[in-house]
Amino acid sequence: MLSGRRLDLLDPTPMDIEIEDIAHGLAFVARWNGQTEGEFAYSVAEHSLLVEEIFARLSPDCPARWRLAALLHDAPEYVIGDMISPVKAAVGPGYEGLDARLTAAIHLRFGLPAAIPATVKKQIKKADRISAWLEATRIAGFTVREADRLFGAPDMQIVRGLDIVLRPPADVRARFLARVDAVLAALE
């Protein structure tokens, strides 16, 4: 990693995880395999910021630690990339296991339980699907009807005022790090 840490992908430990590495990697990993409109790719870091904001709208009274879990929901992608769902399914349980081990190490590194409660995970997944709907309709060329079929029609009250922003990777990295710092400060 750029931090100098060595990360064993098959046996990751919390001590091998640095937020700067996560932020850097996610800022340079493109969602939708880069097949989006705009001058910059829509990064996983930008997506993570949006998911955390949607999660907070869905669960306004949730503790900061679950906002952190929402912000880090795709953190393993900083080293394994963002694969579309059909590819993940084709790769099979090996991918799921790798993702689960990395997620557990990341969660433990930042004081979260290795596995978050199912109710919280469900709300994060809901926020993730709403984010995917927004991305699909605003920058990935999907019609509303297509996005509704694939991701479910979102509650328009939840998405009101949200926008998809394409930024240079260095800017996204800085925004992601600032948001993680703010959420971590709220834990104290």
N, C-alpha and C positions, 0 to 999 in steps of 0.2 A: 504494500500500500504506500501511497505518497507520504504518509506519516512515518514510515519506516517499520511499521508493524508487519509481521508475517502472519497471514491468515490461512490456516489450514481449512480449506472448504469442506473437507470430509469430516473434520472434527474441530469445529470452531469453538473458541472459548470466549467468555465475556472480556477477558483481558486483551484480546486481539482486536477489539472493536474500538474505533475512534469516530466520534461524530463528524469530524472534518473529512474523514475518508468517505463516510456515508454521504454527506452533503455534496462533496465533489463528484462522486460517482453518479448519484441520482441526478445532478444538474446536467450531466452529459449523456444520460440514457434517454433516448427518445421514446415517447409513447407512440402507439400506432405505427411502430417501425418507421417513424419519420414521415409517414404519408399523411401530412396535415398541411393546411394552408398556412402561409406566413413566412416571414424571413428567417425565423428561428424555429427549430424543432420544439415541440411541446414536451418538456422534460418530465420525468417521473418526480423530480423534486417539486415542480410547479403543481403537478397533479396531487401530490401529497399535501401541499398547503391547502389546496381546494377541498380535498377530502376532509381534512381536519376542520375547516370552516363549516362545511356541510354537516359533519358529525356534531359540532357544537350547536348548530341550529336544530338538529333533530333531538339532541339531548342537552338542553341548555343548563341543566343543573348537575351535569356529570362532574366528577372530580377531575382535576388537572391530569392525573395519571392516565385516565382513559383518553384524554385529548392527546397526550403524548403517544399512546398506543395507536391512535388514528393517524397521527403525523408519521409514525414509523411503520405503518401497515405494509408498505412495499420496500422497506429498507434493505432486505436481502438482494434486491435488484441492483444495488450498488456494485455487486461483484458478479451476479449471475445474469444480469440483463433483464429486459422486459419482454417476455414471450407472450404472444397472443394465446388465448385459451385453447384453441384447437391444437397448437403445438405442445402446450403443457400436457394435454390429454394424451397426445401421441407418445410423448417421452415417458409418461406413466409414473408409477409410484416412486421411481428413483428421484425424479424432480421434486415431488412432494416432500420426500424425506430430507433432501438437501435444503429446501426452503424452510422446513420445520426446524431443522437444527440451527440454521442461521438466525431464524426469527427468535428462537429460544435464547441464543447467545446475546443477541442484540437487546432483547427485553431485559435479561438479567443485568447486562452492562448498565442499563439506565434505570434500574430499580423497579422494573415491572415484573410480574410473575411470568415464568417461561411460557405458560399458556394463559391467555386472558379468558375471563368468564364468557360463556357462550352468548349471554345476552348482550354483552359489550361487542363481542365479535360480530354478532348479527347486525348491530347498529352501524358498525364501521363498514361492513359489507354493503349495507343499504346506502350509506354515504358514497361509497366507491361506485356503486351502480348509477347513482344520480350524477356523479362527476363524469362517468363514462357517457351518460346521455347528453350532458352539456357539451362535452368534447366532440362527440359524434355529430351533433347538430350544428355546432358552431365552427369547427375547424377540420372535421374529417369527411365532410361531404355527404353525410347521411340525411335523409329526409326525417322529419319528425315521426312520421309513420314507421319508418324502418327502425329508428331508435326506440320508439315505444315498444315495438315487437321484441327487440333484442334485450333491452335494458329495463323495460317497464316505464310507463309515463310517470314522471315525478310530480310531486305536489308543487304547484307553481308558487305557492307561498314560500316554500323552502328555497327555491332557486332565484326568487326575486332579488335583483340587484347583483347577482353573481355574474362574473364575466371570465372568459378565458383570456389570459394574457400571455403573450409570447415574449420572452426576454432573453438576452444573452446569458449563456450558462454561468458566467461569473456573477451576474446580478441575482440569478435564481439561487445560486449557492449561498450568497450572502443573506438573502431573505430567509432561506430555509434555516440557516444557522441562527439567525436572529429569533426566529419563531421557536426553535427548539430551546434556546436560552430563556425566552420568556415563559414557556411552559414549564421548564425545569425550575425556574425561580418561583413559580406559583406552587410548586410541590413543597417548598421549604416552609 
